[in-house]
Amino acid sequence: MAFSKDEILAGLAELVNEETGIAADTVTADKSFTDDLDIDSISMMTIVVNAEEKFDVKIPDAEVENLKTVQDAVDFIDGAQEA
């Protein structure tokens, strides 16, 4: 079952909250993982692994560095689940 972009955004917000304690309602599509949410590379990898499990997609390590904003991650997961 494919997730909608809204469901992906909500799911990512939950994962960020679980990993960092940042309130899920502050994790919006326009936020930068590093600049706005202050997520370090180790936490980011944990979020990526958890997102792969939650959304049943594969996010290659080389792709992670391109996921600058929450919207980047939403778009990537949305595209990956259709593949």
PDB file of N, CA, C and O in Angstrom, chain B, residues numbered from 101:
ATOM      1  N   MET B 101       0.839  -1.191   0.000  1.00  0.00           N
ATOM      2  CA  MET B 101       0.000   0.000   0.000  1.00  0.00           C
ATOM      3  C   MET B 101       0.881   1.251   0.000  1.00  0.00           C
ATOM      4  O   MET B 101       1.764   1.407   0.844  1.00  0.00           O
ATOM      5  N   ALA B 102       0.628   2.117  -0.944  1.00  0.00           N
ATOM      6  CA  ALA B 102       1.405   3.354  -1.032  1.00  0.00           C
ATOM      7  C   ALA B 102       0.877   4.388  -0.041  1.00  0.00           C
ATOM      8  O   ALA B 102      -0.325   4.489   0.205  1.00  0.00           O
ATOM      9  N   PHE B 103       1.798   5.136   0.509  1.00  0.00           N
ATOM     10  CA  PHE B 103       1.451   6.221   1.425  1.00  0.00           C
ATOM     11  C   PHE B 103       1.306   7.508   0.633  1.00  0.00           C
ATOM     12  O   PHE B 103       2.010   7.716  -0.354  1.00  0.00           O
ATOM     13  N   SER B 104       0.388   8.380   1.065  1.00  0.00           N
ATOM     14  CA  SER B 104       0.258   9.702   0.441  1.00  0.00           C
ATOM     15  C   SER B 104       1.398  10.589   0.957  1.00  0.00           C
ATOM     16  O   SER B 104       2.053  10.270   1.949  1.00  0.00           O
ATOM     17  N   LYS B 105       1.614  11.699   0.264  1.00  0.00           N
ATOM     18  CA  LYS B 105       2.665  12.621   0.712  1.00  0.00           C
ATOM     19  C   LYS B 105       2.375  13.156   2.113  1.00  0.00           C
ATOM     20  O   LYS B 105       3.297  13.360   2.903  1.00  0.00           O
ATOM     21  N   ASP B 106       1.106  13.381   2.422  1.00  0.00           N
ATOM     22  CA  ASP B 106       0.747  13.848   3.768  1.00  0.00           C
ATOM     23  C   ASP B 106       1.068  12.784   4.816  1.00  0.00           C
ATOM     24  O   ASP B 106       1.551  13.100   5.903  1.00  0.00           O
ATOM     25  N   GLU B 107       0.796  11.517   4.480  1.00  0.00           N
ATOM     26  CA  GLU B 107       1.098  10.423   5.404  1.00  0.00           C
ATOM     27  C   GLU B 107       2.610  10.268   5.590  1.00  0.00           C
ATOM     28  O   GLU B 107       3.085   9.993   6.692  1.00  0.00           O
ATOM     29  N   ILE B 108       3.354  10.448   4.501  1.00  0.00           N
ATOM     30  CA  ILE B 108       4.820  10.368   4.591  1.00  0.00           C
ATOM     31  C   ILE B 108       5.346  11.487   5.483  1.00  0.00           C
ATOM     32  O   ILE B 108       6.188  11.250   6.349  1.00  0.00           O
ATOM     33  N   LEU B 109       4.854  12.704   5.272  1.00  0.00           N
ATOM     34  CA  LEU B 109       5.276  13.847   6.088  1.00  0.00           C
ATOM     35  C   LEU B 109       4.977  13.595   7.568  1.00  0.00           C
ATOM     36  O   LEU B 109       5.825  13.834   8.427  1.00  0.00           O
ATOM     37  N   ALA B 110       3.777  13.116   7.855  1.00  0.00           N
ATOM     38  CA  ALA B 110       3.393  12.847   9.246  1.00  0.00           C
ATOM     39  C   ALA B 110       4.273  11.742   9.834  1.00  0.00           C
ATOM     40  O   ALA B 110       4.690  11.824  10.989  1.00  0.00           O
ATOM     41  N   GLY B 111       4.551  10.720   9.042  1.00  0.00           N
ATOM     42  CA  GLY B 111       5.394   9.621   9.507  1.00  0.00           C
ATOM     43  C   GLY B 111       6.819  10.064   9.773  1.00  0.00           C
ATOM     44  O   GLY B 111       7.426   9.663  10.766  1.00  0.00           O
ATOM     45  N   LEU B 112       7.353  10.891   8.885  1.00  0.00           N
ATOM     46  CA  LEU B 112       8.708  11.416   9.093  1.00  0.00           C
ATOM     47  C   LEU B 112       8.753  12.286  10.347  1.00  0.00           C
ATOM     48  O   LEU B 112       9.716  12.228  11.112  1.00  0.00           O
ATOM     49  N   ALA B 113       7.723  13.082  10.553  1.00  0.00           N
ATOM     50  CA  ALA B 113       7.670  13.933  11.741  1.00  0.00           C
ATOM     51  C   ALA B 113       7.705  13.072  13.006  1.00  0.00           C
ATOM     52  O   ALA B 113       8.371  13.418  13.981  1.00  0.00           O
ATOM     53  N   GLU B 114       6.984  11.950  12.983  1.00  0.00           N
ATOM     54  CA  GLU B 114       6.998  11.030  14.127  1.00  0.00           C
ATOM     55  C   GLU B 114       8.396  10.447  14.339  1.00  0.00           C
ATOM     56  O   GLU B 114       8.876  10.364  15.470  1.00  0.00           O
ATOM     57  N   LEU B 115       9.047  10.043  13.240  1.00  0.00           N
ATOM     58  CA  LEU B 115      10.381   9.458  13.347  1.00  0.00           C
ATOM     59  C   LEU B 115      11.387  10.474  13.882  1.00  0.00           C
ATOM     60  O   LEU B 115      12.228  10.137  14.716  1.00  0.00           O
ATOM     61  N   VAL B 116      11.302  11.714  13.405  1.00  0.00           N
ATOM     62  CA  VAL B 116      12.196  12.765  13.889  1.00  0.00           C
ATOM     63  C   VAL B 116      11.943  12.992  15.379  1.00  0.00           C
ATOM     64  O   VAL B 116      12.886  13.141  16.156  1.00  0.00           O
ATOM     65  N   ASN B 117      10.680  13.017  15.773  1.00  0.00           N
ATOM     66  CA  ASN B 117      10.335  13.205  17.183  1.00  0.00           C
ATOM     67  C   ASN B 117      10.897  12.076  18.043  1.00  0.00           C
ATOM     68  O   ASN B 117      11.459  12.325  19.109  1.00  0.00           O
ATOM     69  N   GLU B 118      10.745  10.832  17.578  1.00  0.00           N
ATOM     70  CA  GLU B 118      11.249   9.689  18.351  1.00  0.00           C
ATOM     71  C   GLU B 118      12.769   9.740  18.510  1.00  0.00           C
ATOM     72  O   GLU B 118      13.297   9.402  19.570  1.00  0.00           O
ATOM     73  N   GLU B 119      13.468  10.163  17.461  1.00  0.00           N
ATOM     74  CA  GLU B 119      14.926  10.166  17.482  1.00  0.00           C
ATOM     75  C   GLU B 119      15.499  11.365  18.226  1.00  0.00           C
ATOM     76  O   GLU B 119      16.514  11.238  18.911  1.00  0.00           O
ATOM     77  N   THR B 120      14.858  12.537  18.100  1.00  0.00           N
ATOM     78  CA  THR B 120      15.469  13.777  18.590  1.00  0.00           C
ATOM     79  C   THR B 120      14.681  14.466  19.703  1.00  0.00           C
ATOM     80  O   THR B 120      15.227  15.304  20.421  1.00  0.00           O
ATOM     81  N   GLY B 121      13.412  14.122  19.848  1.00  0.00           N
ATOM     82  CA  GLY B 121      12.575  14.814  20.817  1.00  0.00           C
ATOM     83  C   GLY B 121      11.987  16.106  20.291  1.00  0.00           C
ATOM     84  O   GLY B 121      11.271  16.795  21.017  1.00  0.00           O
ATOM     85  N   ILE B 122      12.273  16.453  19.037  1.00  0.00           N
ATOM     86  CA  ILE B 122      11.695  17.646  18.422  1.00  0.00           C
ATOM     87  C   ILE B 122      10.202  17.399  18.220  1.00  0.00           C
ATOM     88  O   ILE B 122       9.808  16.345  17.721  1.00  0.00           O
ATOM     89  N   ALA B 123       9.390  18.345  18.598  1.00  0.00           N
ATOM     90  CA  ALA B 123       7.933  18.189  18.484  1.00  0.00           C
ATOM     91  C   ALA B 123       7.546  17.906  17.037  1.00  0.00           C
ATOM     92  O   ALA B 123       7.970  18.607  16.119  1.00  0.00           O
ATOM     93  N   ALA B 124       6.731  16.864  16.848  1.00  0.00           N
ATOM     94  CA  ALA B 124       6.349  16.442  15.500  1.00  0.00           C
ATOM     95  C   ALA B 124       5.666  17.562  14.723  1.00  0.00           C
ATOM     96  O   ALA B 124       5.830  17.658  13.507  1.00  0.00           O
ATOM     97  N   ASP B 125       4.904  18.409  15.408  1.00  0.00           N
ATOM     98  CA  ASP B 125       4.175  19.466  14.695  1.00  0.00           C
ATOM     99  C   ASP B 125       5.093  20.593  14.206  1.00  0.00           C
ATOM    100  O   ASP B 125       4.651  21.467  13.459  1.00  0.00           O
ATOM    101  N   THR B 126       6.356  20.580  14.616  1.00  0.00           N
ATOM    102  CA  THR B 126       7.297  21.581  14.102  1.00  0.00           C
ATOM    103  C   THR B 126       8.097  21.049  12.909  1.00  0.00           C
ATOM    104  O   THR B 126       8.845  21.793  12.275  1.00  0.00           O
ATOM    105  N   VAL B 127       7.934  19.763  12.608  1.00  0.00           N
ATOM    106  CA  VAL B 127       8.636  19.159  11.465  1.00  0.00           C
ATOM    107  C   VAL B 127       7.753  19.347  10.238  1.00  0.00           C
ATOM    108  O   VAL B 127       6.863  18.541   9.966  1.00  0.00           O
ATOM    109  N   THR B 128       8.015  20.424   9.503  1.00  0.00           N
ATOM    110  CA  THR B 128       7.218  20.748   8.319  1.00  0.00           C
ATOM    111  C   THR B 128       8.053  20.563   7.061  1.00  0.00           C
ATOM    112  O   THR B 128       9.280  20.485   7.122  1.00  0.00           O
ATOM    113  N   ALA B 129       7.377  20.496   5.927  1.00  0.00           N
ATOM    114  CA  ALA B 129       8.021  20.179   4.651  1.00  0.00           C
ATOM    115  C   ALA B 129       9.166  21.129   4.303  1.00  0.00           C
ATOM    116  O   ALA B 129      10.138  20.719   3.670  1.00  0.00           O
ATOM    117  N   ASP B 130       9.061  22.382   4.708  1.00  0.00           N
ATOM    118  CA  ASP B 130      10.068  23.377   4.319  1.00  0.00           C
ATOM    119  C   ASP B 130      11.301  23.391   5.227  1.00  0.00           C
ATOM    120  O   ASP B 130      12.244  24.140   4.971  1.00  0.00           O
ATOM    121  N   LYS B 131      11.304  22.583   6.271  1.00  0.00           N
ATOM    122  CA  LYS B 131      12.421  22.598   7.224  1.00  0.00           C
ATOM    123  C   LYS B 131      13.630  21.828   6.690  1.00  0.00           C
ATOM    124  O   LYS B 131      13.493  20.769   6.078  1.00  0.00           O
ATOM    125  N   SER B 132      14.805  22.382   6.934  1.00  0.00           N
ATOM    126  CA  SER B 132      16.063  21.701   6.631  1.00  0.00           C
ATOM    127  C   SER B 132      16.412  20.800   7.810  1.00  0.00           C
ATOM    128  O   SER B 132      16.326  21.214   8.966  1.00  0.00           O
ATOM    129  N   PHE B 133      16.808  19.563   7.508  1.00  0.00           N
ATOM    130  CA  PHE B 133      17.162  18.644   8.589  1.00  0.00           C
ATOM    131  C   PHE B 133      18.311  19.185   9.437  1.00  0.00           C
ATOM    132  O   PHE B 133      18.277  19.086  10.664  1.00  0.00           O
ATOM    133  N   THR B 134      19.325  19.756   8.792  1.00  0.00           N
ATOM    134  CA  THR B 134      20.492  20.220   9.550  1.00  0.00           C
ATOM    135  C   THR B 134      20.340  21.653  10.046  1.00  0.00           C
ATOM    136  O   THR B 134      20.627  21.933  11.210  1.00  0.00           O
ATOM    137  N   ASP B 135      19.897  22.561   9.187  1.00  0.00           N
ATOM    138  CA  ASP B 135      19.853  23.982   9.557  1.00  0.00           C
ATOM    139  C   ASP B 135      18.704  24.310  10.504  1.00  0.00           C
ATOM    140  O   ASP B 135      18.895  25.023  11.490  1.00  0.00           O
ATOM    141  N   ASP B 136      17.512  23.794  10.211  1.00  0.00           N
ATOM    142  CA  ASP B 136      16.332  24.148  11.004  1.00  0.00           C
ATOM    143  C   ASP B 136      16.094  23.187  12.163  1.00  0.00           C
ATOM    144  O   ASP B 136      15.721  23.610  13.258  1.00  0.00           O
ATOM    145  N   LEU B 137      16.310  21.894  11.922  1.00  0.00           N
ATOM    146  CA  LEU B 137      16.001  20.885  12.939  1.00  0.00           C
ATOM    147  C   LEU B 137      17.235  20.430  13.706  1.00  0.00           C
ATOM    148  O   LEU B 137      17.124  19.694  14.686  1.00  0.00           O
ATOM    149  N   ASP B 138      18.419  20.870  13.257  1.00  0.00           N
ATOM    150  CA  ASP B 138      19.680  20.580  13.954  1.00  0.00           C
ATOM    151  C   ASP B 138      19.901  19.072  14.157  1.00  0.00           C
ATOM    152  O   ASP B 138      20.299  18.632  15.236  1.00  0.00           O
ATOM    153  N   ILE B 139      19.634  18.292  13.102  1.00  0.00           N
ATOM    154  CA  ILE B 139      19.806  16.844  13.149  1.00  0.00           C
ATOM    155  C   ILE B 139      21.206  16.507  12.645  1.00  0.00           C
ATOM    156  O   ILE B 139      21.583  16.895  11.540  1.00  0.00           O
ATOM    157  N   ASP B 140      21.973  15.786  13.458  1.00  0.00           N
ATOM    158  CA  ASP B 140      23.329  15.416  13.045  1.00  0.00           C
ATOM    159  C   ASP B 140      23.293  14.165  12.164  1.00  0.00           C
ATOM    160  O   ASP B 140      22.246  13.541  11.997  1.00  0.00           O
ATOM    161  N   SER B 141      24.445  13.811  11.609  1.00  0.00           N
ATOM    162  CA  SER B 141      24.494  12.716  10.643  1.00  0.00           C
ATOM    163  C   SER B 141      24.123  11.371  11.256  1.00  0.00           C
ATOM    164  O   SER B 141      23.526  10.533  10.581  1.00  0.00           O
ATOM    165  N   ILE B 142      24.462  11.153  12.509  1.00  0.00           N
ATOM    166  CA  ILE B 142      24.131   9.878  13.157  1.00  0.00           C
ATOM    167  C   ILE B 142      22.621   9.765  13.347  1.00  0.00           C
ATOM    168  O   ILE B 142      22.031   8.729  13.042  1.00  0.00           O
ATOM    169  N   SER B 143      21.999  10.823  13.848  1.00  0.00           N
ATOM    170  CA  SER B 143      20.546  10.812  14.004  1.00  0.00           C
ATOM    171  C   SER B 143      19.854  10.686  12.647  1.00  0.00           C
ATOM    172  O   SER B 143      18.834  10.009  12.523  1.00  0.00           O
ATOM    173  N   MET B 144      20.417  11.342  11.635  1.00  0.00           N
ATOM    174  CA  MET B 144      19.830  11.275  10.302  1.00  0.00           C
ATOM    175  C   MET B 144      19.840   9.841   9.780  1.00  0.00           C
ATOM    176  O   MET B 144      18.863   9.391   9.182  1.00  0.00           O
ATOM    177  N   MET B 145      20.933   9.129  10.004  1.00  0.00           N
ATOM    178  CA  MET B 145      21.011   7.738   9.538  1.00  0.00           C
ATOM    179  C   MET B 145      19.973   6.878  10.263  1.00  0.00           C
ATOM    180  O   MET B 145      19.360   6.001   9.654  1.00  0.00           O
ATOM    181  N   THR B 146      19.778   7.121  11.537  1.00  0.00           N
ATOM    182  CA  THR B 146      18.757   6.380  12.291  1.00  0.00           C
ATOM    183  C   THR B 146      17.372   6.675  11.725  1.00  0.00           C
ATOM    184  O   THR B 146      16.560   5.766  11.553  1.00  0.00           O
ATOM    185  N   ILE B 147      17.108   7.936  11.439  1.00  0.00           N
ATOM    186  CA  ILE B 147      15.813   8.318  10.859  1.00  0.00           C
ATOM    187  C   ILE B 147      15.630   7.654   9.496  1.00  0.00           C
ATOM    188  O   ILE B 147      14.542   7.172   9.182  1.00  0.00           O
ATOM    189  N   VAL B 148      16.680   7.627   8.695  1.00  0.00           N
ATOM    190  CA  VAL B 148      16.616   7.002   7.368  1.00  0.00           C
ATOM    191  C   VAL B 148      16.299   5.510   7.494  1.00  0.00           C
ATOM    192  O   VAL B 148      15.420   5.004   6.795  1.00  0.00           O
ATOM    193  N   VAL B 149      17.002   4.808   8.374  1.00  0.00           N
ATOM    194  CA  VAL B 149      16.771   3.374   8.561  1.00  0.00           C
ATOM    195  C   VAL B 149      15.328   3.127   9.016  1.00  0.00           C
ATOM    196  O   VAL B 149      14.658   2.224   8.515  1.00  0.00           O
ATOM    197  N   ASN B 150      14.861   3.931   9.960  1.00  0.00           N
ATOM    198  CA  ASN B 150      13.493   3.780  10.447  1.00  0.00           C
ATOM    199  C   ASN B 150      12.471   4.114   9.361  1.00  0.00           C
ATOM    200  O   ASN B 150      11.416   3.485   9.284  1.00  0.00           O
ATOM    201  N   ALA B 151      12.784   5.105   8.523  1.00  0.00           N
ATOM    202  CA  ALA B 151      11.885   5.467   7.419  1.00  0.00           C
ATOM    203  C   ALA B 151      11.825   4.341   6.394  1.00  0.00           C
ATOM    204  O   ALA B 151      10.762   4.057   5.842  1.00  0.00           O
ATOM    205  N   GLU B 152      12.963   3.699   6.138  1.00  0.00           N
ATOM    206  CA  GLU B 152      12.971   2.569   5.206  1.00  0.00           C
ATOM    207  C   GLU B 152      12.032   1.469   5.690  1.00  0.00           C
ATOM    208  O   GLU B 152      11.283   0.887   4.905  1.00  0.00           O
ATOM    209  N   GLU B 153      12.081   1.196   6.983  1.00  0.00           N
ATOM    210  CA  GLU B 153      11.210   0.164   7.559  1.00  0.00           C
ATOM    211  C   GLU B 153       9.743   0.609   7.529  1.00  0.00           C
ATOM    212  O   GLU B 153       8.865  -0.158   7.134  1.00  0.00           O
ATOM    213  N   LYS B 154       9.490   1.833   7.944  1.00  0.00           N
ATOM    214  CA  LYS B 154       8.118   2.333   8.056  1.00  0.00           C
ATOM    215  C   LYS B 154       7.419   2.391   6.699  1.00  0.00           C
ATOM    216  O   LYS B 154       6.246   2.035   6.582  1.00  0.00           O
ATOM    217  N   PHE B 155       8.149   2.844   5.669  1.00  0.00           N
ATOM    218  CA  PHE B 155       7.540   3.067   4.358  1.00  0.00           C
ATOM    219  C   PHE B 155       7.882   1.974   3.343  1.00  0.00           C
ATOM    220  O   PHE B 155       7.458   2.038   2.189  1.00  0.00           O
ATOM    221  N   ASP B 156       8.658   0.961   3.784  1.00  0.00           N
ATOM    222  CA  ASP B 156       9.031  -0.160   2.924  1.00  0.00           C
ATOM    223  C   ASP B 156       9.702   0.306   1.637  1.00  0.00           C
ATOM    224  O   ASP B 156       9.328  -0.103   0.538  1.00  0.00           O
ATOM    225  N   VAL B 157      10.705   1.174   1.799  1.00  0.00           N
ATOM    226  CA  VAL B 157      11.500   1.661   0.661  1.00  0.00           C
ATOM    227  C   VAL B 157      12.972   1.507   0.994  1.00  0.00           C
ATOM    228  O   VAL B 157      13.335   1.295   2.151  1.00  0.00           O
ATOM    229  N   LYS B 158      13.828   1.615  -0.029  1.00  0.00           N
ATOM    230  CA  LYS B 158      15.270   1.606   0.164  1.00  0.00           C
ATOM    231  C   LYS B 158      15.796   2.995  -0.153  1.00  0.00           C
ATOM    232  O   LYS B 158      15.539   3.535  -1.229  1.00  0.00           O
ATOM    233  N   ILE B 159      16.532   3.570   0.788  1.00  0.00           N
ATOM    234  CA  ILE B 159      17.144   4.884   0.577  1.00  0.00           C
ATOM    235  C   ILE B 159      18.658   4.660   0.553  1.00  0.00           C
ATOM    236  O   ILE B 159      19.273   4.496   1.607  1.00  0.00           O
ATOM    237  N   PRO B 160      19.262   4.653  -0.640  1.00  0.00           N
ATOM    238  CA  PRO B 160      20.711   4.417  -0.731  1.00  0.00           C
ATOM    239  C   PRO B 160      21.501   5.476   0.036  1.00  0.00           C
ATOM    240  O   PRO B 160      21.114   6.643   0.093  1.00  0.00           O
ATOM    241  N   ASP B 161      22.626   5.036   0.628  1.00  0.00           N
ATOM    242  CA  ASP B 161      23.465   5.969   1.393  1.00  0.00           C
ATOM    243  C   ASP B 161      23.837   7.190   0.560  1.00  0.00           C
ATOM    244  O   ASP B 161      23.860   8.308   1.075  1.00  0.00           O
ATOM    245  N   ALA B 162      24.127   6.984  -0.721  1.00  0.00           N
ATOM    246  CA  ALA B 162      24.522   8.097  -1.588  1.00  0.00           C
ATOM    247  C   ALA B 162      23.384   9.098  -1.757  1.00  0.00           C
ATOM    248  O   ALA B 162      23.629  10.272  -2.034  1.00  0.00           O
ATOM    249  N   GLU B 163      22.157   8.650  -1.596  1.00  0.00           N
ATOM    250  CA  GLU B 163      20.995   9.526  -1.755  1.00  0.00           C
ATOM    251  C   GLU B 163      20.730  10.355  -0.503  1.00  0.00           C
ATOM    252  O   GLU B 163      20.156  11.441  -0.587  1.00  0.00           O
ATOM    253  N   VAL B 164      21.141   9.853   0.647  1.00  0.00           N
ATOM    254  CA  VAL B 164      20.847  10.520   1.915  1.00  0.00           C
ATOM    255  C   VAL B 164      21.398  11.949   1.924  1.00  0.00           C
ATOM    256  O   VAL B 164      20.746  12.859   2.435  1.00  0.00           O
ATOM    257  N   GLU B 165      22.582  12.149   1.366  1.00  0.00           N
ATOM    258  CA  GLU B 165      23.174  13.488   1.377  1.00  0.00           C
ATOM    259  C   GLU B 165      22.376  14.480   0.531  1.00  0.00           C
ATOM    260  O   GLU B 165      22.550  15.689   0.678  1.00  0.00           O
ATOM    261  N   ASN B 166      21.506  13.988  -0.352  1.00  0.00           N
ATOM    262  CA  ASN B 166      20.661  14.865  -1.163  1.00  0.00           C
ATOM    263  C   ASN B 166      19.364  15.234  -0.447  1.00  0.00           C
ATOM    264  O   ASN B 166      18.615  16.090  -0.917  1.00  0.00           O
ATOM    265  N   LEU B 167      19.104  14.598   0.674  1.00  0.00           N
ATOM    266  CA  LEU B 167      17.878  14.875   1.416  1.00  0.00           C
ATOM    267  C   LEU B 167      18.130  16.016   2.396  1.00  0.00           C
ATOM    268  O   LEU B 167      18.341  15.797   3.589  1.00  0.00           O
ATOM    269  N   LYS B 168      18.103  17.219   1.876  1.00  0.00           N
ATOM    270  CA  LYS B 168      18.411  18.412   2.683  1.00  0.00           C
ATOM    271  C   LYS B 168      17.216  18.862   3.506  1.00  0.00           C
ATOM    272  O   LYS B 168      17.357  19.257   4.664  1.00  0.00           O
ATOM    273  N   THR B 169      16.035  18.799   2.897  1.00  0.00           N
ATOM    274  CA  THR B 169      14.831  19.255   3.592  1.00  0.00           C
ATOM    275  C   THR B 169      13.870  18.081   3.817  1.00  0.00           C
ATOM    276  O   THR B 169      14.014  17.011   3.226  1.00  0.00           O
ATOM    277  N   VAL B 170      12.914  18.315   4.667  1.00  0.00           N
ATOM    278  CA  VAL B 170      11.884  17.304   4.910  1.00  0.00           C
ATOM    279  C   VAL B 170      11.145  17.012   3.602  1.00  0.00           C
ATOM    280  O   VAL B 170      10.797  15.864   3.328  1.00  0.00           O
ATOM    281  N   GLN B 171      10.906  18.047   2.799  1.00  0.00           N
ATOM    282  CA  GLN B 171      10.222  17.845   1.510  1.00  0.00           C
ATOM    283  C   GLN B 171      11.044  16.952   0.588  1.00  0.00           C
ATOM    284  O   GLN B 171      10.479  16.118  -0.119  1.00  0.00           O
ATOM    285  N   ASP B 172      12.368  17.111   0.582  1.00  0.00           N
ATOM    286  CA  ASP B 172      13.226  16.229  -0.221  1.00  0.00           C
ATOM    287  C   ASP B 172      12.985  14.768   0.154  1.00  0.00           C
ATOM    288  O   ASP B 172      12.870  13.902  -0.713  1.00  0.00           O
ATOM    289  N   ALA B 173      12.912  14.513   1.441  1.00  0.00           N
ATOM    290  CA  ALA B 173      12.705  13.142   1.928  1.00  0.00           C
ATOM    291  C   ALA B 173      11.317  12.639   1.545  1.00  0.00           C
ATOM    292  O   ALA B 173      11.164  11.494   1.121  1.00  0.00           O
ATOM    293  N   VAL B 174      10.305  13.495   1.693  1.00  0.00           N
ATOM    294  CA  VAL B 174       8.936  13.118   1.313  1.00  0.00           C
ATOM    295  C   VAL B 174       8.887  12.753  -0.170  1.00  0.00           C
ATOM    296  O   VAL B 174       8.321  11.727  -0.548  1.00  0.00           O
ATOM    297  N   ASP B 175       9.484  13.600  -1.002  1.00  0.00           N
ATOM    298  CA  ASP B 175       9.468  13.359  -2.449  1.00  0.00           C
ATOM    299  C   ASP B 175      10.220  12.078  -2.805  1.00  0.00           C
ATOM    300  O   ASP B 175       9.764  11.306  -3.648  1.00  0.00           O
ATOM    301  N   PHE B 176      11.367  11.849  -2.167  1.00  0.00           N
ATOM    302  CA  PHE B 176      12.138  10.653  -2.465  1.00  0.00           C
ATOM    303  C   PHE B 176      11.356   9.396  -2.079  1.00  0.00           C
ATOM    304  O   PHE B 176      11.270   8.451  -2.863  1.00  0.00           O
ATOM    305  N   ILE B 177      10.793   9.388  -0.884  1.00  0.00           N
ATOM    306  CA  ILE B 177      10.047   8.215  -0.412  1.00  0.00           C
ATOM    307  C   ILE B 177       8.816   8.003  -1.300  1.00  0.00           C
ATOM    308  O   ILE B 177       8.487   6.868  -1.644  1.00  0.00           O
ATOM    309  N   ASP B 178       8.139   9.093  -1.668  1.00  0.00           N
ATOM    310  CA  ASP B 178       6.971   8.983  -2.533  1.00  0.00           C
ATOM    311  C   ASP B 178       7.355   8.324  -3.861  1.00  0.00           C
ATOM    312  O   ASP B 178       6.640   7.453  -4.356  1.00  0.00           O
ATOM    313  N   GLY B 179       8.478   8.742  -4.429  1.00  0.00           N
ATOM    314  CA  GLY B 179       8.923   8.164  -5.697  1.00  0.00           C
ATOM    315  C   GLY B 179       9.421   6.729  -5.544  1.00  0.00           C
ATOM    316  O   GLY B 179       9.204   5.891  -6.420  1.00  0.00           O
ATOM    317  N   ALA B 180      10.083   6.456  -4.435  1.00  0.00           N
ATOM    318  CA  ALA B 180      10.664   5.122  -4.211  1.00  0.00           C
ATOM    319  C   ALA B 180       9.595   4.063  -3.997  1.00  0.00           C
ATOM    320  O   ALA B 180       9.791   2.910  -4.380  1.00  0.00           O
ATOM    321  N   GLN B 181       8.478   4.424  -3.398  1.00  0.00           N
ATOM    322  CA  GLN B 181       7.455   3.429  -3.122  1.00  0.00           C
ATOM    323  C   GLN B 181       6.694   3.035  -4.387  1.00  0.00           C
ATOM    324  O   GLN B 181       6.029   2.000  -4.416  1.00  0.00           O
ATOM    325  N   GLU B 182       6.792   3.861  -5.432  1.00  0.00           N
ATOM    326  CA  GLU B 182       6.125   3.529  -6.691  1.00  0.00           C
ATOM    327  C   GLU B 182       7.009   2.665  -7.574  1.00  0.00           C
ATOM    328  O   GLU B 182       6.532   2.037  -8.519  1.00  0.00           O
ATOM    329  N   ALA B 183       8.302   2.636  -7.263  1.00  0.00           N
ATOM    330  CA  ALA B 183       9.253   1.904  -8.110  1.00  0.00           C
ATOM    331  C   ALA B 183       9.082   0.394  -7.970  1.00  0.00           C
ATOM    332  O   ALA B 183       9.802  -0.371  -8.613  1.00  0.00           O
TER     333      ALA B 183
END
